[in-house]
Amino acid sequence: MGVRLSLLLILCCSITFAQKHVTEGVQDAAVPFAIVETPPAYPGCDLSDTRNSKACTSKRIQRFFEKNFDLQKIKALGLSPGRYRTSMIFKITKEGKVTDIKANNYREVPEIEEEAVRVASLLPEFKPGDQRGEIVSVMYGLPIVFDIEPERKRQRKKG
């Protein structure tokens, strides 16, 4: 059975899931990644250009998931062929740590959610985000799509 992992981070990886915006007087509210003035930066991403920093951070998170997501664990579940979607959301705190990790798999396969949460918990520390001159927590959304392909029957060799 073939398993293919696609991380759909088409620069809209900042799905906000209706998170609170930072407003004056509100403590600990998180700004969505899509609108934060200076986004949290994955280690090695340049903060001098906000647009490029967001793209760099998103791309590095995508690569991190591709490298660390255990596809063999998913393959071993014996899932029926089809598309499996998991939505992840997590907070990058004012200290740059990844917290409040949540995953929602639409086909209710808990092992997929658990693996997504496991990988997110391994993310490195980020340089925190900034909004209106203040360091803020930022919510980051990540859709993950699995395509489980049917097994192909071996073709007989003519001979």
C-alpha positions as CSV (number, residue, x, y, z in Angstrom):
1,M,0.0,0.0,0.0
2,G,1.5,3.3,-1.0
3,V,1.3,6.2,1.4
4,R,2.0,9.8,0.4
5,L,2.1,12.7,2.7
6,S,1.3,16.1,1.4
7,L,1.6,19.2,3.6
8,L,-0.6,21.8,2.1
9,L,1.2,25.0,3.1
10,I,0.3,27.1,0.1
11,L,1.2,30.2,2.1
12,C,-2.2,29.8,3.6
13,C,-0.8,27.5,6.2
14,S,-1.8,30.2,8.6
15,I,-5.3,29.0,8.9
16,T,-6.4,30.9,11.9
17,F,-9.3,28.7,13.2
18,A,-11.1,31.9,14.5
19,Q,-8.4,32.7,17.1
20,K,-8.5,35.9,19.1
21,H,-6.7,39.0,17.9
22,V,-4.5,41.0,20.2
23,T,-6.3,44.0,21.5
24,E,-5.3,46.5,24.1
25,G,-5.8,45.3,27.6
26,V,-6.1,41.6,26.6
27,Q,-3.3,39.5,28.1
28,D,-2.2,36.2,26.5
29,A,-4.4,36.5,23.4
30,A,-2.6,35.1,20.4
31,V,-2.3,36.8,17.0
32,P,-3.0,34.6,13.9
33,F,0.1,34.0,11.9
34,A,-1.5,35.4,8.8
35,I,-1.9,38.9,10.2
36,V,1.0,39.3,12.8
37,E,3.2,42.2,11.9
38,T,6.5,40.4,12.5
39,P,5.9,36.7,12.5
40,P,7.7,34.2,14.7
41,A,10.8,32.9,12.8
42,Y,11.9,29.4,12.5
43,P,15.7,29.1,13.2
44,G,17.6,30.3,10.2
45,C,14.9,32.5,8.7
46,D,15.6,36.2,8.2
47,L,13.3,38.6,10.0
48,S,14.3,41.7,7.9
49,D,11.5,41.1,5.4
50,T,8.1,40.0,6.9
51,R,6.8,38.4,3.7
52,N,9.9,36.3,3.2
53,S,10.1,35.5,6.9
54,K,6.6,34.1,6.8
55,A,7.3,32.1,3.7
56,C,10.6,30.8,5.1
57,T,9.0,29.8,8.4
58,S,6.1,28.0,6.7
59,K,8.5,26.2,4.4
60,R,10.8,25.1,7.2
61,I,7.8,23.8,9.3
62,Q,6.6,21.9,6.2
63,R,10.0,20.3,5.7
64,F,10.2,19.5,9.4
65,F,6.9,17.6,9.2
66,E,7.9,15.8,6.0
67,K,11.2,14.7,7.7
68,N,9.8,13.7,11.1
69,F,6.3,12.4,10.4
70,D,6.4,8.6,10.7
71,L,4.7,7.4,7.5
72,Q,5.4,3.8,8.4
73,K,3.2,4.1,11.4
74,I,0.4,5.4,9.2
75,K,1.0,2.6,6.7
76,A,0.8,0.0,9.4
77,L,-2.7,1.1,10.3
78,G,-4.0,-0.5,7.2
79,L,-6.3,2.4,6.4
80,S,-8.6,2.1,3.3
81,P,-7.5,4.0,0.3
82,G,-8.5,7.7,0.1
83,R,-7.6,11.1,1.3
84,Y,-7.1,11.8,5.0
85,R,-7.0,15.4,6.3
86,T,-5.8,16.6,9.7
87,S,-5.9,20.2,10.8
88,M,-3.3,21.2,13.3
89,I,-3.1,24.4,15.3
90,F,-0.5,25.4,17.9
91,K,0.7,28.4,19.7
92,I,4.2,29.9,19.4
93,T,4.6,31.6,22.7
94,K,6.2,34.9,23.6
95,E,9.2,32.8,24.6
96,G,9.3,31.1,21.1
97,K,8.1,27.7,22.4
98,V,5.4,25.6,20.7
99,T,2.5,24.9,23.0
100,D,-1.3,24.3,23.0
101,I,-1.0,21.7,20.2
102,K,-4.3,20.4,18.8
103,A,-5.1,18.2,15.9
104,N,-8.4,17.3,14.4
105,N,-8.6,14.4,11.9
106,Y,-11.9,14.4,10.0
107,R,-12.0,10.6,9.7
108,E,-11.4,10.2,13.4
109,V,-8.2,8.2,13.2
110,P,-6.6,9.0,16.6
111,E,-3.2,7.6,15.5
112,I,-2.9,10.3,12.8
113,E,-3.7,13.0,15.3
114,E,-1.3,11.6,17.8
115,E,1.5,11.5,15.3
116,A,0.8,15.1,14.2
117,V,0.9,16.3,17.8
118,R,4.1,14.3,18.4
119,V,5.9,15.9,15.5
120,A,4.7,19.4,16.4
121,S,6.0,18.9,19.9
122,L,9.5,18.4,18.5
123,L,9.6,21.7,16.6
124,P,12.6,23.9,17.7
125,E,12.3,27.1,19.5
126,F,11.3,30.1,17.4
127,K,12.2,33.7,17.5
128,P,8.9,35.2,18.9
129,G,6.5,37.3,16.9
130,D,5.9,41.0,17.3
131,Q,2.7,43.1,17.1
132,R,2.7,46.9,17.5
133,G,6.1,46.8,19.1
134,E,5.3,44.1,21.7
135,I,6.3,40.5,21.7
136,V,3.2,38.3,21.3
137,S,2.1,34.7,21.1
138,V,1.1,33.6,17.7
139,M,-1.3,30.9,16.5
140,Y,-0.2,28.8,13.6
141,G,-2.4,26.5,11.6
142,L,-1.2,23.6,9.5
143,P,-3.3,21.4,7.3
144,I,-1.9,17.9,6.6
145,V,-3.3,15.7,3.9
146,F,-2.6,12.0,3.5
147,D,-3.3,10.2,0.3
148,I,-3.5,6.4,0.9
149,E,-3.2,4.8,-2.4
150,P,-4.5,1.3,-3.2
151,E,-2.1,-1.6,-3.6
152,R,-1.2,-2.3,-7.1
153,K,-1.4,-5.8,-8.3
154,R,1.7,-7.2,-9.9
155,Q,1.5,-7.6,-13.6
156,R,2.5,-10.9,-15.0
157,K,5.5,-10.9,-17.3
158,K,4.7,-12.2,-20.7
159,G,7.3,-14.6,-21.8
